[in-house]
Amino acid sequence: MKSIFNLFTSVKLTIVLLIFFALSSGLGTFIPQQRSPDEYVARFGQLANVLIGLQLTKLYQSLWFIVLLCLLALNIIICTLNRLSPKFKKVFRPRLIIKTKELVALKIMTKLKINKSLDTTKKELKRELSSRHYRIKETEKEKKAFLLARKKILGWFGADVVHLGIIIILVGGIISGLGGFKKNLTFSEGEVLDIPEAGIKLRLDKFETEYYPNSSVKDWKSTLTILKKDKSVLSRVIEVNHPLSYKGFVFYQSSVEWDWTNPSVEIWIKKSKNPSFLRKIKLKVGEKVRLEYENTQIAVLYFFPDFVINERNEITTRSLQPNNPAAFIEGWQADEKILSGWIFARFPDYSRIHSNKETDFSFELKDFKTDQFSVIQVRKDPGANFIWAGCALLMLGLFLAFYWSSREIKVILEEMFGKTEITAGGVASKNKDAFQVEFKKIAANLRRLN
């Protein structure tokens, strides 16, 4: 039992646990969490099964990670308690009777004689220390007076408050791991989905995408209604970083998904020799449209939302996001194909049209439309309040440790032939130079009594 206790008081164990904690947290950042198995297969290939088997795809809810948090919390608790007992004794039951050689050994100390009685000198010394906000304890023995003056004693507990904050954060992580919940829901407008974990249903009333002038996405907004027993309880518009909260469950605007099975595109057709010529056509993939008065038909054969040429020199889409929309078009006159090639929405100058016969047409992919689905993330994090409270304690502990440094002055007063000999020494946990300046001022004020 003693060997186990000694193990958990070891700083080496703390370092090992922190290394494992840092490495696993890094993996949790690198590996997307709680996605569908298909997404992991698409991204990691055969490695996906290994990641899922090791619970790295739900790392923060995995048993081994929760055990790691428990071990780290236990290690910090035992280390803190092991240090607290002597610290409490020092703070609340200090030793008042000290030996002169103990003060002489201190780096900050002084000796002086005052031409006053012991009682008068002690009174003046206590007044001087009190004016500097020192709290004083005293005792007498064998015609000697012993004073212990201290201030900012909470600074001694700064590290312990930091440890307490870390423990509470770890407890919050354990609670979230055991009782937390996270799920992505994909909605089309008007769809109602059941959330049994929350005992409610959620309806998407409206979904809209806002764009910047350069056509990049500015924001997604979803109008959500919470239903309980098929009755509306709460309706609100949510957007990125502005979620909806309801009884411990939080609904985030996570992302958007696109249905590219049947998109429609808008193409502008111009002629270089006739600047006034402009035809705007809208058509779906696989559809042909005849240009009025031109005896020409235009067809869209393929559309890729994120055009790329892979390492096998194949044209494909990098993702389902419209990062580089491109359409492959063909032009026909009667039964003769006169042109074909790719046109790009974001990079019109890179359009590549191959003509089989001379033509004056130029093409621009101006717009594209398809059905969108709002992806709403439902999350419950029962340990969040613990984590916030732990962070607050952590900051308080750091403040106490670095900006509320404790100071302690020990004094022996001994009356000899009508004079009082003072031996004083002091220690400070931080900012020792400032304390030394204060100590010298106290000594100088006492010398003026002569």
N, C-alpha and C positions, 0 to 999 in steps of 0.2 A: 504493500500500500504506500509505504514511504517512497519507494522508487518511482511509483506512478506520479505521486505528488511532486517529486523533484523533477520529473520529466516535464510536467506542465508549468513549472516555474522557470523553465529553461528559455533563455533568449534565443538559443539556436533553434528550438522548436518553433518559436514565433517567426523567425526569419524563413524557415522552410515552408511554413503554412502560408506566409505572405507571398512567397514566390509562386506557390501553386495557385493561390487566389488570383494573383496578377496574370499568370499565364492563362488560366481558365477564363477569366474575364475578357482577356484579349481575344480568345477563341470565340466567346460569345458576341464580341463586336464584329469579328471578321465573318462569322457564319450567321446568315439571316436566321432569326428565331421564329419557330412555330409557323412555318409555311407548309404548303402541301407537299407530299412526297414527290409529285411530278416536278415541282419547281426545283427541288434538290437534285433530282436526276438530270434535269436539263442543265443545271449549273455545274454539278460536280461529277456527273457520270457514274461510274461504278463505285466511286468513293462515297456516294450518297448513302448506300446501305450501311457502311461502316459508321458514318456520322450519326445516322438515325439509331443504330444499335448501341452506340456509346452515349446516347441521349444528348449529344452536342447540339442537336437542333431544337431542344428545349432545355438548354443548359441550366437556366436559373430555377427551373422546377425539378431538375433531376435529383435523385436520391443522393448521389455522390457529392454534388455541389452543396446540398443542404448539410450533409455530414461534415464537409469541409468548413462551412460556416459555424457549425456547432463546436467543432474542435478549436477553431480560432477564438470563438467567444469564450469557451471554457479556459483556454490558455491565458487570455487577457484577464478574465475574472480572478483566477488563482494568483496570477502575478500581482494584480492590484491589491487583493486582500493581503497577500504576503507582505506588501510594503506598507499597508495602511496602519497596521498595529503599532509599529514603532513611531510612525509619523503622528498618530493621534496622541500617543504618550508624550511626544516632544511638544506638541501644540497645547494640549489641555492639562498635562501634568508635568510641567517642566521642572528640571532640577535647579533650584535656586541657589543652593550653597555650592560654590565652585572654588577651585584653588587658583592661587595667583599664577602659577606656572601655566595653567591652561589659557589664561588671557595673554600672557607674554608670548605664547607660541602663535598667536593670531597675527596675520599680516597687518591688520588695521587695529592699532592699540596705542595707548598713551598712558603715561604716569605723571601725576602732578600733585603738589601740595597746596592746600588752601588754608589761609590763616583764619579759619572759622571752626566752630565746633562741629562735631559730626552731625548733630540734628539740623543745624543751620545749613550746612553744606548739602545734606540730603534733601532738604526742603527746596533749596535753589536748583539743585540738579533735577528734581522731579518737575519743578515748574518749567525748566528749560525743555525737558523731554516732552512734557505734555503739550507745550506750545507747538511742538513739531508733530503732534498727533500720535505719539507713542503711547501705548498702553503698558502700564508698569505693574510689576509684581515685586514684592520685597519680603525680606526676612532678616532676622538678626541672630547672631551666634558668636559667643566669645568676644564681645565688644566690637564685633564687626557687623556692618550692614551690607547686605547683598541685594542688588537691584537687577531686575531683568526687564528691559524695555523692548517692546516689539511693535511693529506696525505692518499692515498689509500681509497678515499671516495667511490669508486665503491663497496668496501666491504659491505657498508650499504645496497646495492641492491642485495646481494647474494641470500637471501631468495626469493626475488621477481623474479629474473631470474630463480630460481628453479621452482617457481610457473608457470612462463611463459612456461618453458619447459614441465611441466606436462600438461598444457592446450593444447599445440600444439600436444602432444602425444595423448591426449583424442580426439582432433579434427581429428587426423589421424585415430584413432580407429573408430570414427563415420563415416568418409568418407569410410573407408574400409568396415564397416558394411553395409552401404547403397549401395555402388557401387562395392564392392568386388565380386569375382567370383572364385569358386573352384569346380573342377569336376575330377573324376577319369575315365580314358579311358583304356579299356582292348584290347590289340592288339595281333593278331598273325602276323607272318612275312608276309610282302607284303600287309597287310590290310590297307585300307585308310578310315579314319573316318572324318566326317564333324564336324567343330567347329564353329557353326553359330555366337556365341558371339564374336569371333575374326575375322569372315569373311574369314576364311581359311579352308583348309583341311590338315590333318596330316597323313603321311604315315610312317609305321615302315618297314624299309628296312632290318634290321638285328637285332637279339637279341641273346645275348650270356651270359652265366653264367660262371664266373671264380671261381675255387675252390682252397682251401688250400690243402696241401698234406694229411691232415686228413679227406678230403672230405667235410669239412664245407664250406659254401659259402663265397667267398672272395669279389666278386663284381658282379653287373649286369650292362650290357652295352647295350644301344639301339641306333641304327643309325636311326635318324629321318629326314624326309624331309618335309618342309613346302610347301604346294601347294596353289597358288592363281590363280584362273581361270584356273585350271588344269595345271599350269606351275610351275616348280620348282623354289622356291625363295631362300631357304636356306637349307643346309644339315649339320648335325652335330651329333657326337657321344656324348651321355649324359650318365652319371653314377651318382651314389649316391653322393650328395653334389656338383655336377657339372652340373647344369641345362642349358637349352637353353632359351634365352630371345628373344622375338620378339614383338615389339610395345606394351609394357606394359604387355604382357602375358608371363608367365614363365612356362616352361615345365620341371617337375621333374621326375627322375626315382624313382617311389614310392615303388614298390614291384614287385613280380612275382606271378602269379597264375598257378596252375598245373591242368591238365586234367587227372584225375585218372580213367577214364572210361575204358581205354584199355592200361594199362601199360605193358611194357616188362621187364623181369628181366634176369640177368646173374647169374647162379649158378655154383660154382666149386664143383666137387665131388672128394673125395679122399678116399684112403683105408689105415687104420692104419698099416696093415700087409704088405702093398706094397707101400713104400714111393714114388716110381717112378710113381704110378698110378695117373693120373689127367685128368678129363674130364670137359670141359667147355661147358655149354649148355646155349642157349638163347631161351626163350620162353615167350609167352604172357599168361596172366591169363586165365585159362580154357583149355590151350593147353597141350598135352602130347608129350614127346620126348623120343625116344628109345635110350638107351645107347648102343653104338656099342660093339659087342662081349660080352655083359653082360646079354642078355635076360631079361632086366629090363626097365620099362618105368617110367619116372618121370613126374608128373603133378603139376602145380601151381593152387590151387583152389581159394586162396584169397591173396590180397595184401593190406596192410594198410600203408599209409605214416607215420603215427604218432601213433604207436601201444600203446594201453593202455587198462587196465581192469578197468571198471568203478565200481561205488558203488553197482551196481546190479550184479556184477561178470560177466558182459558181455564184450566180446572183441570188441573193436571199435577203431576209430581213434580220437585222441584228436583234431587234426586240419588238414588242407590240406597242411601243410608244411611238408617236409620230415625230421622231427626231429628224428624219431625212425622207419625207414622203416623195415617192417617185411613181410614175405611171408609164407603162409601155403602150405606145399607140401605133396604129397603122392607118394609112390613107389609101383609099381605093377610088378608081374611076372605072365605072362599069365592072368588069371582072379582073381588071389589072391593078395590082398593088403598086402604088407610086412612091410610097415612103413608109418608114418605120423607125422607131427609136424610143429612147427614154427621155422623159422630161421631169424636171425636179422643181418642187415647190419652193424650197429654201435657196436653191442655187440655180436660177434660170439660165445663167451664162454657161452652165455645164451641160445643158441639154444636148443630146446627140441624136440628130435625125439623119437617117441615110435615105437618100432619094434615088429611086430607080429611073426617074425621068426628071427633066428640069421642072422645078416648081418654085413659086415665089412665097410659099406659106412659111410662117414661123409660129411656134406653139409655146404657150406658157401654161403651167399647171398652177392655177390661181387659188383653188380651194378644194377641199375634200370633206365629205361628211359620212358619218357612220353612227351606229347606235353606241352610246356610252353607258357604262355601268359605274355607279358610285360604290367605292369600297369603303365601308365603315368598320373601324376597329372598335370592338367592345372590350373593355378592360376593367377588371376589378383588382385593386391592389390594397389589400387590408393592412399591409405593413407600411404604407406610405407615411402615415402620421408618425409612426415610430421613427422612420428614417429622418423626417424633418426635425423631430424633437432631438434626435441624436446629433444631427448637423448643428443645431443651435447650441447644444452642450459642447460639442467639439470646438466651435468658435469661441465660446465662453472660456473653455479650458486653455485655448491658445492665448487668449487675451490675458488670463491670469498668469500663465507661465512666462510670457514675454514682456507684458506691460504693467504688471502688478507685482513687481518683485518684492519679496519680503525682506525686512531689515530687522536686525537683532543687535542690541547693545547690552553687554554684561558688565556690571560695575561692582567693585569691592571698595568699600569705604572703611577706613580704620583710623580712629582718633589716637594721636600720639602727642602728648605735651601741649594740649590746647590747639593743635593743628590737625587737619584731616588729610590723610594720604588717599588719593584716588588712583585706582588701577582699573582701566576700562579697555575693553576690546569689542570689536563688532564684526559681524558678517552680513553679507547681502547675497541673495540668490542670483541676482542679475544686476547689471549697471553698477558695478563696484566702484567705478571712478566717481560717480555722482554721490554715492554713499560716503566715500572717503572725504569728499569736500564737506558734506554735512557733518560728519564726525569731527572734523577739524574745527568747524564753526562752533560746535557744542563745547569743545575743549577750550577754545579761545574765550567764549563767554564765561566759562567757569573761572579762568585765570583772572578775569576782571574783578572777581570778588576780592582779590588781594589788594 
